[in-house]
């Protein structure tokens, strides 16, 4: 039985129309005569989606009881028994109720496909396993239902259902996606423009990769070797030389011109492993190309032009970037370079030859010594001194021709080269030549060589011995240099991490120096007032030591324990410089913190004086005037006038109490004296009292919608009530008389309380400032108050482990969102 085919509609977010498209496809196929059934569809109460079902046959759902509740799932057995040609199955990533045949719905779909049934399904990009963590970082909402990428990639067709973020938010605002009570929470959280834009990009990129995969598979199946310029791909060849950064950046600029171009860096290594590439620089170039959004690849090939072109064709590259040769002119005259051979064989691939500052710069050849330790060289000399006489005696006891004797001496020279490197091998080659010439080359016991063939043989013997010695020593030198470079890179990498560690960067750095260089103590000294003072130390401090690294005229890094070779001092100098930087950073941070503290104190004092001089004086003046009028004996007041004066006194006194309470609350917050007593409470208990306190006689403006079925939260009832009252009071004061809605809803493991007004709103640039103490928007005298209400509200909410953030109200206005943790 042939396996069924799978078609998936992929969306960037809920509400883009995946289910609508699936049902529309089902109807088209049914109209063409196909046997189509709906295995499972979830309309989410959307009338337009439900209307698409029309006359399509719906397989009844299976009912499953789990923990006392009844759930509906797709009846897989019923669909298999019905055996339609096409089954429509919504929500591919859905997790089935425990007790179902399969744990996941995508496994149900696999069973349908195995039965030869064609399946049309839907999934959102946030449910793909590979981007799950990325989506959580973007949206802050974990996705517990996921589907393996391999299942979606294996689909015969994947069609992206796309919609612009603004259009999707309009659909949401019009009630076409969620119920009315969930719209505000969704628009302010998951359905923010930034979230939707990022999710849309993820969906587009994932689909583009799927299309690329399908294109590669088609080219492989049809053995297509030519380049198809479906997408601009720029391959840049790097050698590990200093010109690599220039080439990578040029390739990135070329790719950027096509908006969606890819940058692919490739390094070709020879199969023998002998390469002049600097591993540290190659790693830097890898990091550079990845920071520019590209990828880095390493391939092996003795034919470098062929390897480059094979890689470029395999990647379906359209352009190849190479650097001009670093060889001198006379070498290029003798043999064409890699660039010329690549151009000659590139075919439809455009080749860019990029000039750079390293072009035609002569590189010196390394010497043949210095790669091995002194002990190894002495071992080599010892082997030569003992081995050459013994070999001579042994050959005198047997009768061999000169060629065989030269080969044996050559073998001994190679052994000496492997053990001791260049100098011992040169000594062995010279001594061996003399011994062969004296004892085995006619006429023997003289240094005369009678035959030209023997002269050639001896000369070749010497040259081969020297060549082997040079290769062995160069290999050892490169190995030691690579090990040294790796160790230095690891130390410097750790150094960078230590400097970025924060306030304890300097002690951590000194401890790292102590461990890295095997010292007993490391001390940073600073010269002040004509004497050296210890700034910081790891181990016993002291002004003298075995190693003294001057940083500048006033700072020295002193190490005590053992002397260090010159090669270690270069890395140690970098540590010393970073220690000075860390010291200056810590001091600058302390100075900045102190300056910020003083500036904040001055600002607070200035603001408090301004507030006291105006906002506290106003209600006091009202009270004074009212009391003076009541005490007047020359004027007889009507009872209504007396009542009005009493009301003025009472209202002004309330204003004073509110202002003083806010001042005291702000003082408690700034001194850290707020200790919330969090307990399990219901918002329906606290919010009505808070609204009553914050209305200020405007109760008719306010609508409260806090369902009793909301989950309880962890909060301090008194602090929460004060915070909500301040938010409501602020909305009444600045809402220009517009209606205000106080609404609560659940969102995952949080409960959100929204104070929504449709007044003039607050520009986005001013939203951080409105939470600053003593701040009224633009410092305009808009009613009474010292500008502490929002600052106190945010402080109380954050003290309870919640958040308070402002958002735009759809249609105009400002919404304050309080998010609190659901009680477990």
N, C-alpha and C positions, 0 to 999 in steps of 0.2 A: 504494500500500500504506500503510495506517495505521500510524503509529509506535506502538511498544509503550509500555506504561505502566511506571513505575518506583516501587517501594515500598522504602523504606529504614528499617531499624531502627537508631536512633541510641542509642549507649550512652555513659555517662560514663567508663567504665574497662573494662579486660578483666575478664571473668568475670561481668558483670551478667546475661548470658543472651541476647545478641543472636542468636547462631547457633542457640540452642535455639528462640527465637521464630520465626526464619526457617524452620527445618525443620518446626516445628509448623504454620505457615501453609501450607507446601507439602503437608503431609499432609492438612490440611483441604480444600485445593483438589482434591487427588487423589481424596479420598473423594467429592467432589461431581462427579467425572467429568472434571476438567480433566487435560490431558496435561502432567505435571510431570516435569522432570528436574533433577538436581543437576549444575550446570556445574562448581562447585568448592565444597568445604566443608572447613574445617579444624577438627577436633574437639579438637585439642591433648591428645589422650589422655583426654578426659573421658568416662566411661562413660555418663552421663546424656545427653550430647549425641549420642554415637554411637548410642544406642538409638533416637533420633528418626528416624534414616535408614530403618530397617526395610525396607519394600518399595519405597521410592522408587528410581527408575532413576538410576544414577550414570554420567555420561558419562566414559569413561576419560580420564585426564590425559595431556597431552603431555609427553614426556621430552626435556629439552634439556641438552646438554653444554656447560659453560662453564668454561674454565681447568682442565680435567681433572676437574671434578666434575659429577655428574649432578643435575639439578633437575627438579621436577615443576611444571607450570603448567596452567591451564585450557586445554583444547584448543578454541579458539574455532572453528576450521573444523569440528570434529566437531559442536559444538553447533548451528552454523548449518546444517549438513547434516541434522541430526536434526529441526530446525524444530519444537520443542515449543511448546505454548501458553505455558508458564511455565518460566523457568529460575531456579534458585536459585544465586546467586553470592556467596560469602562474601568478606569483607575487600576492600571497594571501593577502599581507598587503597593496596593492595599494588603494589609495583614489580615488573614482570616481568623475567625474566632477559634480558640483552642477546641479541638475535637473534630475540626474539618479534616478532609482527606489530606490537604496540603496546608503548610503554614502560610504560604504567600499566594496571591492571586496569579502572579506570573508563572508559578508552577502549575496552576490549573490551566493556564493558556498553553503551556508546553504539552500537557496531556491532550488538549484539543488538537494541537498541531500534529502530534504523533498519530492521532486518529484520522488524519487526512482532512481536517476541517480548517478552512481559511478563517483567520481571526483578524479583526480590526479592533485596535485598542488605543488607549490614551495614557500619557504620563507627562508630568511636569519635570522640568530640568532639575529642580531642587531635590527630586527623589532619586536621581542617579547617584550611585554609590561613590563615584570618583570625585564628585563636586560637593558631596555632603558637608564636609568641613568648611569649604569655601562659602557655601550658602549660609552656614551658621555664623561665620565671621561677618558676612555682609548684613544679614537680617537680624542676628541675635536670637533666632528661633531655631532650636534643634529639630531636625526632621527624623522622626523615629521610623518612618516607613520608607524603605529604599528598595531599589531593584538593581541587580548587578549590571554594569555597563555592557558586559558581554551579551546579555539577553537582548538589549536594545540594539546593539551593533549587529547582532545576528539577524535582525529583522530584514525582510526582503525590501521593504520600503519604509523610510522615515520621512515624514513631512512636517515641516516646522509651521506651526500656527502662530503668526507674529502679530503684535499690536503695539503701537507706540505707548509709552508710559502715560502720557497725558490723556490719550483716548481711553485707556483702561481705567484711570482714575475717574474720568467722566462717567463711564459705565457704572463704576462703583457708587459715585455720588447720586446717580439717578435710580439707584436701587436695583440694578440689573444683575448684581452678583450676590450680595449678602442682604440679610434682613436689615431693616432701618436701624434697629438698636445697635447693630454691630458696625455700621458704616464709619462712624467717627473714629472708633478704635482702630479699624483696619487702615483707614487713610492716614492716620497718624503713626502707624507702626509698620506693618509689613508692606503696605502699599505706598510707602513714600517714593517720591520720584527717583531718588538715588538708588534705592533698593531695586525698583523695577528696571531701571536702566542697566544696573549691573547684572541682574538675572537675564535680561534680554541679551546682553553681550555673551554671557555664558552659553545660552541656548544657541545663538548664532555660531559661536566658535565650535561648540560641540557638533553641530550639524555640518559645519564646514569640514571638520575632521572626518566625519562620516562620509561626506561626499568625496574627499580626497582618498579615503580608503577604498571606496567603490571604484574610483578612477584608476587607482593603482592595480586593483584586482583585475579590472577589465584589460588594462595594458599588459599585465602578466599573462592573462589567459589567451590573449591574441598575439602575444610575442611582439608587441609594438616597442621598438627601440627609439624611435624619434621623440623629439621634445614636443609636448603639447603645452602651449602657453596659456593654460587655463588660469594660472595664478603666478604672479611674479615671484620667483625664488632666486635669491642671490647667494651663490656659494663663494666664500672667500677662503683662499689658501693661506695658512699661517705656518711659518717655519719655527716659531719660537724665538725669532730674531727681534731686534728693537723696532723694526718697521711694522710689526704686527698690529699695534694699536692704531696706526694711521690707516692701514688696510681695512680693519674692522669698522672703523667709523665711516670710511668712505662707502663701504658696502651698505651700512645702515642708512646712509643718506640716499643711496640709489634705491634701496627697498622702500624708503619712506615716500618717494615720489609717486609710487603706485598705491599709496594709502594702506593696502592690505598685503604688502610684500613680506616675504620671510627672509631672514638672514641665517645662513647656515655656515659655520666655520668648520674647516677640516684641516687636520694635520696628518701628513703622510710620513710614517716611520718605515725605515728599511727593515727587512726581515732579519738581518744580521744584528740588529739592535745598536749598531754603531751610528750615532747621530750627534750632531753638534748642537741640538736643541737644548735650551736652558729650561729645565723642568719648572723652576719657579716662575719664569716669565710665561711659559705656556699656561700655567695655572692662573696667572694674572689675566691673560688674554681670554681664558675660558670665562672668568668672572665678568670681564668686560662685555663679551658678546651676550652672555646671559642677562646682564643688566640692561642691555639694549633690546631685549625681547627675543634674542636668537637662540640657537642651539650650537653645541660644540661636539665634534666627532673626531675620533682618531682612527685611521685606517693604516694597514700595512701593505706596502708594495715596493718592489725593487724598481719598477718602472714608474717613476713619480708622475710624469704627464699622463700615462695610461690610468694610473690609480685615481688621479684627480678627475679625469673625464668620466671614468666609470662611475665614480661616486656622484658626480654632477648629473649624469644621465639617470642614475637610479633614483635621485631625489627629484627628477623632472625639473631641473634648474634651467632657468632662462638666461642667467648671466653668471659669469665667473670672474672674480676679481683676483689679480695676481700683482705682486710687487715686482718692480724692475730688479734686475740681478744685482747682487752685492759683490759679484766677482770683478776683478780689475779688467781693464779693456783688453790686455793681451790674452787673458784666459778666454774671454768671449770671442776673440778672433780665432782661437784654435778650435773651439767647439761651441755649437749653438746652445743656448741655455734652455731651461725648462719652459720659460715663457714662450719662446719661439716654437718649440715642439707642441705645446698646448694649442697655440693659435693655429698651427698647421693641421691639427687633428680635431679641432673643436666642432666643426660642422655648424649646426644651427645655433649653438650656444654663443652668445656675445661674450667676448673676452675683453676685460678692462685691464690694461697695464698701468699701474699707478706708480708714479715716481715718489721718492722719499729721500730723506736726508742721509740714509745709510747706503744709497746706491753707489756702487763702484768703490766703496771704502775698503781698503786692503786689510785683511785679517791676518795677524801673525800666527805662525804655526807654533804649537806648544813644543817645549823641549822634551827630550826622551827620559829625563830623570825627574825625581821628586814625587813619583806616584806611590812609592813603597816606603815602609818605615825603615829606619836604620838597622833594626834587628833583622828584618828580611834581607837587606842587602848583605849584611855580614854572613848570614846563612848561605847566600849565593856565592860569596867569595870562598867560604869554607868548602862548599860542594865542589867548586872549581879546583881549589888547591888539592883536595883529596882525590877527586874523581879523575882528573887528567892523568896523573902518574899511574894510577891503578889501571885506567883504560889502556895506557901505553904498554904497560907490562903485560896485560892480558893479550893484547894484539901481537906482541912479540912471540907469544907462546903458540900462536896459530898462524896459519898461512892463508892470508886473504889478499885480494887485489886492492889497489889504491882506492877505487870507487867505494868499495864496501867499508874500508877504514874511514874514509871521509864521512860517510853516512853515520857511522857510529859516533865519531867525534861531533858531528852536527846534532845528533840526538842528545849528547851530553850538554852541548851549548844551549839547546832548547830547554832542557831540564833546569840548567842554571838560570836562564832567563825567567822561567816560570817561578822559580823560588826567589831570586834576588833582583830581577829587573835589569835595567840598562847597563850600569857600570860593571857588575859582575859578569854579565853576558859578553860585554866588549873585552874584558880581561880574558874570559874563557876562550873567546874566538881568536884573540891574538896569540894566547899561549898555545892553543890547539893547533893553530897554523904553523907555529914554530916547531912543535913536536912532530907534526905530520911531515913537515919539510925535512927535519933532521933525521927522523928514524925510518920513514916509509917512502919518501920520494927520491927516486934515483937521480943523481948519485947520493946514497945515504951518507949520514954523518957529515954532511955539508949543507949549507943553505943555498947551494946552487940548484936550479931547476933546469934539467936537461931538455925536457919536452914541453912544447907549448900547451898540449892538452892538460898536463898536470898544473901548469900555471892557471889555466882557465878554471880548472876544478877547484883549486885553492881560493881563487878570487870569488867564485860563486859561493863557496863555503863561508867566507868571511861576510859577504853581503847578506846572505840568507840569515846568518846568525845575528847580525846587527838589526835586520828588519824584524825578526821575531822578538828581539829584545825591546825594540821601540814599540811594537804593538802591545806586548804584555804590559810594559810600563804605562803606556797611554791608557790602557783599559783600567789598570789599577788606579791611576790618577783620577780618571773620570768617576770611578766608583766612589773614591774617597770624597771627591768634590760634590757628587750627588748626595752622599750621606751627610756631608757637612751642610750643604744647602738645605736639605730637608730638616735637619736639626735646627738650623738658624730660622728657617721659616716657621717651624712649630713654636720656637721660643718667641719670635716676634708676633706671631698670631696670638699667643697667650698674653703677650705684653699688651697688645691692643685691647683685648678683652678686659685685662686688669685696669687699664686707664679709664675705660668706660664704666667701671663698676660703680662709680658714684662717690659718696662721701668717704669711704674707706679705701680709695684707689691707691694712695701712697703706701700705706702699710702692706697692702696686698702685693704691690709691685716690688717692694723691698724683700718681702718673703719669697717672691718668685725668683729674684736675683740670687738670693741665698741658696735656694734649692737647685737652681739651674747650674750654678757654677761651683757648687760644693763648698760653700764658705761657712765659717762659724758665725760670723755676724756681718751685717751690712748696715752702714750708718750714713745718713745724709746730713752733712754739715753746712752751716751757713755762717758767713762772716758778718758780724755786726759789732760796731763800737770797738773795732780793733781786736776782737777775739772771735774764736770759732765756737759756735753753739750747735748743739745737737737738735736738729729739727725732728727727726724720727729715726728709729732704729729697730732692727730685728736681730736679737741676740745682744750680747754685752756691748754697749756703745763705747766708742773710743775715737780719739782724734787722729790716731795713727793706725796703719794696717799694712797688709802685704800688697794691696793694690789701691792706688789713689787715682780716681778719674775726675779731672776738673770739668765741671759743666760750664761755668763762667767764672768771673772774678770773685763772686760771693758764694758759690755753691760747689761743693766737692762730694763725690760719692766714694766712701772708703770701705773696702772689703778686707776682712781679716780671716785668715785660714790657710791659704796657700797662694803662691804666685800664679799668675795666669800667662799663657803664651800670647804672643801678639795677635794671633788669629782670633782669640776670644775677646780681645779688647775692642775690636770693631763692633761686635754685637753689644758688648757691655756699654760702649759709648751711646748706643741707641737707648739702652735702658736708662742711662744717666740722664739723657735729654728728656725722656718721658717722665722721669721722676721730677725733674724741674717743672715740667708742664703740669703734672698732677698737683704739685705743691702750689703753683700759682692759681690753678683752677679752684682748689679748695679755699684758698684765701679770697679769691674774687667772689666765690659763691657765698662765703661768710659775710663779706662786705656788702654784697648785693642783698642778702637776706636782712642784714641790719639796716641798710638804707631803705629797703621796702617796708620794714617794720616801722621805722621812724616816719617815713612818708605816709604810711597808712594811719599811724597815730595822729599826725598833723592833720590829715584829711578828716579823720573822724572828729577831732576836736573842732576844726573849722565848721564841719557840717552840724555838729551838735550845737555849737553856739548859734549858728544860723537858725536851726530848728527851734531852739529855746527862745530865741529873740522874736520869732514870728509865730510859730505854730502853738507854742505854749502860752504866749502872751495873748493871743486872740481869744481863747475860751476864758482866760482869767479876766480879760477886759469885759467880756460879756457878763460874767458873774458879778464883777464889781459894779457895772452899770445897773444891773437888775437889782442888786441889794441896795444900792444908793437910792434907786427909785422907790423901793418898798419902804425905806426909812424916812422918806421925805414927809414932813408934817404939813407943809404948805399946800400940798396938792392931794385931793381926795381921788383915789383910784377906784375905778369900777371893778366889780368882782371878776369880770372877764380879763381886764388888764392885769389884775393880780395873778390870776391863774396863768396867763401868758408869761409873766415874769418868772413865776415859779418853774414853769416848763423850760424857760431859757436857762435858768440856773441848773436844773437837773440835766438838761442836754449838754451844757458846757462842762459840767462835772464829769459826765460820762466820757466826753471827748478827752478830758484830762487823764482820766483813769486809763483809757485805751492807749493814749500816747505814752504814758509812764510805763504801762505794762509792756509795750513794744520795746521801749528803751531798756527795761530790765531784762527782757527776753534776749535782746541782741547782746547785752553784756554777758549774760550766761552762756550764750553760744560762743562768743569770742574767747571766753576764758575756759571753755570746755567743761562748764559746770552742769550741762544738760545730761542727765542720766535717765534715758527713757525706760519705763517699766513696760516692756512689750508683753502683751498677752493676746489671747484669741478673742477677737471682737468682730461683730458684724457691722458693715458700713451703714446698714439701715438703722442702727441704733445711734450712731454718732452724727451722720450727715444732717438729719433734720434739725438737731440742736445747733449745729454749727451754722446752718443757713439762717436760722432764726436770729443768731447773734450777729451775723454779718450783713443782714439786709438793710439796716439803718432806715426803716420805714418804707422800704421798696419791695415788700413781700409780693405785691401783685406782679412784679416783673419776673419773678423766679419760678421755674418749673423744676421739680425734683423727681428724678426717675432712677431710683435705686431699688432694684428687685430684692425681695426677701430671700430669693433662691440663690443669690450670689454666694460663692465660697467665703468663709470667714478669713480674716487677714490677721497677721501679727503686727500689732501697733500699740502705742500708748494712747489710750482714749483721750486724755487731756490734751496732749500735744497735737494729735490729729485734729481734734475739734478746733483748737486755736489756728492751726494751719489752714483748714478749710474755711473758717470764718474770715480770715484775712484775704483769701482768694476771692470769696464771694463779695466782701466789702470792696476789694479793688475793682472787680467787674462792675459793681453798681456805680462806683465813683467815676470810672472811665468809660463805661459802656454807652454813654450818651442816651440813656433812657431806653435802650433797645432791650428786647427780651433776653433773659439769661436762663440757660439750662444746666442743671447739675445732674450728670448721668454717670452711671457706673456699669462696668461690664468686665467679664473674665476674659483673659487672653493667655492661654497656656498656664504656666505656674505663677502668673501675676494677676492682680485685680487692678483695673485702672479706673480712676475717678476723674471725670472731666468737668471743668467749669467753663462753659461755652458762652461767649457773648458775641454779638453781631455788630459791635460798635466800630470805631475807626481802626482798631487793630494797632499793632506796633511794627514798625519797619524791622526787617530781619537784622540789620546792622545794630539796632538798639536793644536786641533781646537779652544780651548778656548784661547790659548796664542796668536793666530794670530790677535785677536781683541784687545790685550793690546797695549797701546800707546808705541811708540818707539820700537816695536817688529817686527823683521824680522826673519822668520823661522830659528831657530838655530843661529840667529845673524850672518848670513852669508851675505857678501856684494853682494847681487844679484841686480845689477843695482843701479840707483839713488833712493833717497827717504830716509826718516827718520823713516819709519815704522809707519806712522800715517794714511795712506789711509783707511784701514779697520776699525780702531778705530773711525775715523771721520764719515765714512759711517754708521756704526751701531749707533753711537750717533745721527746723523741726522734722521735716520729712526725711532728710538725709540722715539725721540722728537715729531715726527708726529703721534705717536700712532701705529706704525707698528712694525714689527720684521724683523731681518736679521739673518739667520741661514745658516751654511754650510752643504752640503750633498755630498755623493759620486755621481759621475757621472757614470751611468751604462757603464761598459766597461773600466773605469779608468778615473781619473781626479777629479775636484772639481766643485761643483755647488753652487753658492751663491743665496739664495732664499730670496727675499724681499716680505713680505706680508703686504698689505695695506687694509684698510677698504673701502668697496664699499659705494659710496655716496648715501644717501637715497633721 
